[in-house]
């Protein structure tokens, strides 16, 4: 980030590191900044949705993931992350549809724990 401030992959990786070390709220701030700088960077929405969910905000997670899907409807990671949120909130049929869509877009998603 020092060499290329705002580089999307570096910011996303920083957010992952923050989340893995128990600093989820900081990760959300980094990802919100990333989304503001790069509103078409789909991975920011997937990471942000996962972080909101992990911080106990499934409504915020779903909102962000659906925003990402509006921008990148063919992004398998967004569909899969949304499937996990929907499953965890008891919306099993919707979750299965989203997982199926993710696997259709990227067959490797079938190997991901669900």
C-alpha positions in Angstrom: 0.0 0.0 0.0 2.9 2.3 0.5 4.1 1.9 -3.1 0.6 1.9 -4.6 -2.0 3.5 -2.3 -5.5 2.4 -3.0 -4.4 -0.7 -4.9 -7.5 -2.9 -4.7 -5.9 -6.3 -4.1 -3.6 -4.9 -1.4 -6.4 -3.2 0.4 -8.5 -6.4 0.2 -5.6 -8.4 1.6 -5.1 -5.8 4.4 -8.7 -6.2 5.3 -8.4 -10.0 5.4 -5.4 -9.7 7.7 -7.3 -7.3 10.0 -10.3 -9.7 10.1 -8.1 -12.7 10.8 -6.5 -10.9 13.8 -9.8 -10.0 15.4 -10.0 -6.4 14.0 -13.2 -6.9 11.9 -14.4 -3.3 12.4 -11.1 -2.0 11.0 -11.4 -4.4 8.1 -14.9 -3.0 7.4 -13.5 0.5 7.3 -10.7 -0.5 4.8 -13.3 -2.3 2.6 -15.7 0.6 2.7 -12.9 2.8 1.6 -11.9 0.3 -1.1 -15.5 0.2 -2.3 -15.7 4.0 -2.4 -12.5 4.1 -4.5 -13.3 1.2 -6.8 -17.1 0.7 -6.9 -16.8 -1.9 -9.6 -14.3 -4.1 -7.7 -16.6 -7.1 -6.9 -14.2 -8.8 -4.4 -14.6 -5.8 -2.1 -18.4 -6.5 -1.9 -17.8 -10.2 -1.2 -15.2 -9.4 1.5 -17.3 -6.6 3.0 -20.4 -8.8 3.1 -18.5 -11.6 4.9 -17.1 -9.1 7.4 -20.5 -7.6 8.1 -21.8 -11.1 8.7 -18.9 -12.0 10.9 -19.6 -8.9 13.0 -23.2 -10.0 13.5 -24.9 -7.9 10.9 -26.5 -10.3 8.4 -28.8 -7.6 7.1 -25.9 -5.4 6.2 -24.1 -8.4 4.7 -27.0 -9.2 2.5 -27.4 -5.6 1.4 -23.8 -5.3 0.4 -23.7 -8.6 -1.4 -26.8 -7.7 -3.4 -25.2 -4.4 -4.3 -22.2 -6.3 -5.6 -24.4 -8.6 -7.6 -26.1 -5.6 -9.2 -22.6 -4.6 -10.5 -21.2 -8.1 -11.1 -24.1 -10.6 -11.6 -21.7 -13.2 -13.0 -19.4 -13.2 -9.9 -19.5 -16.7 -8.4 -17.9 -15.5 -5.1 -20.6 -13.0 -4.5 -23.3 -15.6 -5.1 -21.5 -18.1 -2.8 -21.0 -15.6 0.0 -24.7 -14.6 -0.2 -25.6 -18.3 -0.1 -23.7 -18.7 3.2 -25.4 -15.6 4.7 -28.9 -16.8 3.6 -28.2 -20.3 4.9 -27.1 -19.0 8.3 -30.2 -16.9 8.6 -32.5 -19.9 7.8 -33.4 -19.0 4.2 -32.4 -22.4 3.0 -34.2 -22.5 -0.4 -32.8 -19.1 -1.4 -29.3 -20.2 -0.1 -29.4 -23.3 -2.3 -30.4 -21.3 -5.4 -27.5 -18.9 -4.8 -25.0 -21.8 -4.2 -26.2 -23.5 -7.4 -25.7 -20.2 -9.3 -22.2 -19.9 -7.9 -21.3 -23.5 -8.9 -22.8 -22.9 -12.4 -20.5 -19.8 -12.8 -17.5 -21.5 -11.2 -17.6 -25.3 -10.8 -14.7 -25.1 -8.3 -17.2 -23.5 -5.9 -18.7 -27.0 -5.4 -15.7 -27.9 -3.3 -16.2 -25.0 -0.9 -17.7 -25.9 2.5 -21.4 -25.1 2.6 
